[in-house]
Each structure stands twice: as structure tokens, then as C-alpha cells.
């Protein structure tokens, strides 16, 4: 219902929204409104003015306790844009609202004096439909006790973007001021290395996800007039230097794995490359998606010519990666091997390979490049293979892989983890599917067996520190220490799926679950794992999120250096979802 409508404005267009004239902005929002599946096809005229009052529910412009088409109708003519203070500048023509003594109109949901896309995001988030009371908790209820609201969210984006930046092997990182630009590893983003001992080992998949999160956060900060020069330099060095010019993670030999991105790249303390191992289809897909997102990012921050040049220059790398993926496809099951020596067909390889093929279809057209194959058809086939992995049994989710030794039968292996919800979390499948809600239910309330698999701890007291932390589960070996850990990364990935499910269906319960999971991660009184809240530092670097805490002993957690880039990326993406209504799919916009 709402998917993508806010992102399209918050992204590239948002960077220039302050210069858009009010009437042009109104026309833009009218086009967006048409795309929403709201009852009624025409905007009914509203002659009577609505008396100003601070609405209990943002978006309830006419004060009738629901948020529906009538509220949209009243809202649109009053949307003059960010920074246009209605008290000083007067109401736009056609606005049927009256301001209160403080100069606020009911359309000003965040009460900051203007009516802009942030207010639209609040209205959109609280939409309930006609004669259906909106939930007062849709934005700021008891399950969202966040301080500072949008200002807090902006500061949070800066903190986590700074953390990702501090994990780069460049002079812009706190611990790498002496990084030599001619070193092999110059520009790389480590997945968790914030020490003084060089880039060491690198996982390009996590680095790609970290770059995607950094770009998403930087785009929003740029649109809010926050300086992003440091982030921009780090991204340039990652994509332009480390990946494109030096091709550090790319398999260059003539075998069937040529063009692949390695799972691991090893360096010495000075940044000299020592090896590249584990060519991997999922990692290759992640890097192709990140490369495309880099072009989108450059365009969104006002560097259109550089974006166009990047699409041309980087096409051979992306194309060759796509051909590596194509060589790994199992046509019978429409799934993907990790590499030419692999046998099992893993869900994660298929999901990111499908995302890569969809990206290449858009990329080849945008760059005017002749496609090597029918990328759209390849993506459709892989997506069908992913759908066939759905598990609607007692454990709701997706099977993790097809076991080659067992006749390629779908299998969970020995655990339930994030792979079981990846197709929805990554945006490959529509999270409006009923199965997405069933997955949320399973991860929240268990499988109702005895003993039950409980992925989300429940306590009688919702202020208990464990409330809405997230387990991973090894069901063959229940004594494994991982079963006693609560994982912020898994919770954030689940929150991404739940937010998207709520946005597609209007399901406020799954939205509430997403908020609670986010709250568990960020709150120093709950998980205490986010250094951005606790103020802790390790190796001179703050921010970032420690990997786990024991559910039965709050004093035990992962080492403080175990703060992974992809977890910070998920954190950034969930902030954008919850506070700004921006979808963060890994597919092309």
C-alpha cells in the first residue's frame, strides 16, 4: 500500500526539495497519492475550514480519530515544503485549514511550523482508512519512548555512519591516519576491524552491506543539509579505488569462478594483499547491488555526471559478476551454488543472485549497455526458486538450503536464523504476503510446541531488559552457547521485514514489533550493546553495536571489538524506516 512512495521523494528528489515551489510540490504529492491504494478515485472538494488543534494522532487532520482519504485531501493543498513557516508566510492557496494561536495547522503533524514531507510521512504511517480509528501509538505511543524524535534520529545516523567510516582503511578513519594510498587494501571497509593493525582479514559481503547502509544514511543526512564529505570520500575509495581500479576481491583467473567476488580477502598490517578465497555467489550479488546503489547515491547527492561515468566504468565488473552467477545456477531447482566447487544450493546465494540479476537488467538499460543475457528472465527464475523454498509448516519461514547429499530436498540444517526470513528482509519478495506475517508470529510467540522454540524472549514485565531481544536457534544441539545469546543483528533484520510487512498491509501489530526490536538494540537499559547509547569506546572508537549478550547473564557479551559493519547498516536502515518512512530494499528503486 505504501511501499516505495516515501523513498522516491526522500531519495534523489529530496536533495532538491527546498527549491521546489509549493504548487509543484502539491502536484508531486498528488501523483504519489494516486499510487496509494486508498478507497476512492477522486479528491472530494473540502469547502469548510478545519479549526486548528494539535492532533492526538499525526495525520488526523480533520480530528475525526481516523486517518483516511479526507485527511489526505485536506493535507495536500497545505504542503508548502520544508522551511516554509506558515505563521510567517501564510497558508498556501487552497489550504482549507486555519492556524492556531501558535501558527500551527493540523497538517503540521510534527509541530515544527511547516508542512512538508516529514509530516506526510507521519500521516502515511498512521493511515487507518475511513471509520477505522487510528492507533495513537502509530508514531509515538508507549512502545516508542525515543528521546529527541527526528533530531535524535539524525544524531543516530551520524553516529553509525561515523562508525562505518572508522572501519575503513583510509586516512579518514580514526585509527588509520597513516594508511598509504598505494597499499593494496587502501579504501576497503572491514567488517569489524577498528584496531591499529591494518586491514587484516576482510569479508567483502559484509563490506558491501556496510557500504549500502552508509550510503543510505548519508543520502538522508545530505537531504537534511548535514555535511557528508568524509563519508563521500570513504565511499569513493571503497568503490573507485579498492574495487574498480585494484579489483581486490575479484577472482581474475580463467576458471568457472572468474568474475566472482571472494568471501575473504587477507592483508598484512601494511595493507598488502595476501590472498583472496571462497568465491561466492551471494557475496557477488551483494557487491553488484552495492555498486548500483553507489551510482544512485552519487546522483542523489548532486553528482549526476559522476554517477553516469560510474555506471559505464563499473559495468564490466558487474557484468562479469553476473556471468559468474549464471554459471552457478541449477536449472532444475532454479537455485544457485556458492561457487563451481559447491554442491548445496543455499537460499542466501539465490536471494542475492536474483537481486543482482534484477539490478543488471536496470543497469544495462540505464548505461546503454548490451545485456549478455535476459537478466529479467534470470531474476524471475531465481525468484521462483526462492519461493519454492517457503516453509509453511510448524516453523514458518524459508528453508535455508537444498541438501545435495539428500537429493536436493529443502533443509533447515541445524538451526533457525536470519536466512529463514531473508527473501522478505532483502525486499526480493513482497512482504505483504501472509507468510511474512506468519514468520513474524513464529519469531515472536514460538511454534506452540512443548518445549517451544522461542526466538523472542517474553517476560511479564515489558521493561525487563530482555524484552524483545532476538535469539538464533540451534535445534539439534541445544547446548550450543549461541542458544543463550540475544543478537541485535537478527533483531534488526527481522524488524526490517516487519516494518515492510506493516507498510504493505497497514498491520500495526507488526509495526509495533519492529519498534520493540529496535528499542531493545538501541536502549542502554535493555541490551546495552550500542556504544552510541552507552558512550563506550574500544580502540579509541565509539558507536557500533556489539554482536550479542547472554540472555541468562547480562554481564556477559561479545568482545567490544565485535561490532560488525552489517549490523550498523541494518541499524541505519531501520532508523530510516521507523523515523522517516524510507524503504531500504536491496533492489533498484
LINWOWO-V710662 format. One line per field, one symbol per residue. ss: DSSP state (a for helix, b for strand, c for the rest). phi: phi as a letter, one per 20 degrees, with the letter a starting at -180 (. if undefined). burial: I if it has 9 or more other C-alpha atoms within 8 Angstrom, else O. A space follows every 50 residues. Layout:
ss = ???
phi = ???
burial = ???
This chain:
ss = ccccccaaaaccaaaaaaaccaaaaaaaaaaaaaaccccccccccccccb ccccccccccccccccccaaaaaaaacccccccccaaaacccccccbccc ccccccccccccccccaaaaaaaaacccccccccccaaaaccccccccaa aaaaaaaaaaaaaaaacbccccccccccccccccccccbccccccccccc bbcaaaaaaaaaaaaaaaaaaaacccccaaaaaaaaaaaaaaaaaccccb ccccccccccbbbbbbbcccccbbbbbbbbaaaaaaaaaaaaaaaaaaaa cccaaaaaaaaaaaaaaaaaaaaaaaacbbccccbbbcccccccbbaaaa aaaaaaaaaaaaaaaaccccccccaaaaaaaaaaaaaccbbbcccbbbcc bbbaaaccbbbcccbbcaaaaaaaaccccccccaaaaaaaaaaaaccccc ccccccccccccccccccccbcbbccccccaaaabbcaaaaaaaaaaaaa aaaaaccaaaaaaaaaaaaaaacccccccbaaaaccbbccbbccbbccbb ccccccbcccccbcaaaaaaaaaaaaaaaaccccccccc
phi = .dfnffgfefeffffcffeffgfffffffffffffeedgndceffceffe ffafffdgoefemdmdcbfffgfffgfeeeofnefffeenffgnfeddee fenddffefeldnccbfffffffffegcnfmdgffgefccefeceefnlf ffffffgfgfffffffeeebfeegecgegefefgegnfdfebeceedmfl ecdfffffffffffffffgffffemefcgffffffgffefefeffdlfee fdfeefefnfdffccdcefenefdrbcmgbffffffffffffffffggff endffffffffffeggfffffffgfgfefeffdlccffafefcfdeffff ffffffffffffffffemefffbeffffffffffffgfefddffeeqcfe aeeffdmmfgbemdbdbfgfcggeffnfdffffgfffffgfffednemec fefdecfdcfdfegfegmfcedcdeecfeffffddddfffffffffffff fffedmffffffffffffgffeefedfmeeffeemfcblmcemmcffacf fdbffdbfffeedegffffffgffgfffecmefcfeeff
burial = OIIIIIIIIIIIIIIIIOOIOIOOIIOOIIOIOOOOOOOOOOOOOOOOOO OIOIIOIIIIIIOOIIIIIIIOIIIIIIIIIIOIIIIOOOOIOOIIIIII OOIIIIIIIOOOIIIIIIIIIIIIIIIIIOOIOIIIIIIIIOIIOOOOOO OIIIOIIIIIIIIIIIIIIIIIIIIIIOIOOOIIIIIIIIIIIIOOOIII IIIIIIIIIIIIIIIIIIIIIIIOOOOIOOIOOIIIIIIIIIIIOOOIII IOOOOOIIIIIIIIIIIIIIIIIOOIOOIIIIIIIIIIIIIIIIIIIIII IOIIOIIIOIIOOIIOIIIIIIIIIOOIIIOOOIIIIIIIOOOIIIIIII IIIIIIIIIIIIIIIOIOOOOOOOIIOIIIIIIIIIOOIIIOOOOIIIII IIIIOOOIOIIIOOIIOIIIIIIIIIIIOOIIOOIIIIIIIIIIIIIOOO OOIIIIIOOOOOOOOIIIIIIIIIOOOOOOOOIIIIIIIIIIIIIIIIII IIIIOIIIOIIIIIIIIIIIIIIIOIIIIIIIIIOOIOIOIIIIIIIIII IOOOOOIIOOIIIIIIIIIIIIIIIIIIIIIIIOIIIIO
